[in-house]
Amino acid sequence: MSKRLIIAIDGPSGAGKSTLGRRLARALGLLYIDTGAMYRAVALAALAAGVELTDDEAVAEVARRASIKLEGDPDSLRVRLDGRDVSAEIRGEEVGRAASVVSAISDVRRELVRRQREMGEGDVGVVLDGRDIGTVVFPNADIKFFLTARPEERARRRFDEERTKAHEPSFDATLADINERDQRDATRDDSPLKIADDAVVIDTTEFTIDEVFQLMLQTVRERESQATDDSTDLNDSPNSSNDEAGGDANDRDDS
Ligand code: DC
């Protein structure tokens, strides 16, 4: 990999972001940052501290004090909250719901976005998955994907996943929960879930994970070779001006 790539993957829950983000990071040798896990960790910390989730200032203080570490390879990512491995605990239903609530608090977002930028600006390229990566956290990301799927399909995937765990959820309840969370994530005032203008949108409803993965990988490869061609053109052309270079960059952003 020639340069430090920043790849943003946004979209609603159940669209396949984390599975595909992990695979992409592994295939390209990049760091993988699950930003949803960070909101979940703040939610868990707030619940454990007995803080009212409606008390914005108290939750924001919990966020500022929390030590949240994402460790390990993309496939075996562990989440540590104040030194404790909470990887399994943050996946519970209650924490998921609480994460959706605390992620609407501006001061919580400000704190986590600051940390995400720091993590993403290290020496290695990164894949970040979330809701606001391409729009807010890294608006200049090299490649932005927006993954989506029909709510029924996203609910089916989550339902299948939940069924393999201990309890037996109902499909209707899962679908209602997905719809409620989508609604909250897409209508909050601060950084609502939305598609960046220059994102590659993939509706995964009718595709397998493998098919979507191949499509994403191909998009990354194309962008990389385009970037290499552009820089070779600029170096080769003695008459190339900044204006022309600016034009190339804009063309690339729009593609
Ligand atoms: O992707 P997830 O289900 O683990 O995310 C948990 C919650 O955090 C979800 O309600 C959306 C929110 N979130 C967010 O607002 N911004 C992000 N970058 C990532 C997640």
Boltz pocket constraint, residues with backbone or C-beta under 6 A from the ligand:
constraints:
  - pocket:
      binder: B
      contacts: [[A, 13], [A, 35], [A, 36], [A, 37], [A, 39], [A, 40], [A, 96], [A, 99], [A, 100], [A, 101], [A, 103], [A, 104], [A, 129], [A, 130], [A, 131], [A, 132], [A, 133], [A, 181], [A, 185], [A, 191]]
      max_distance: 6.0
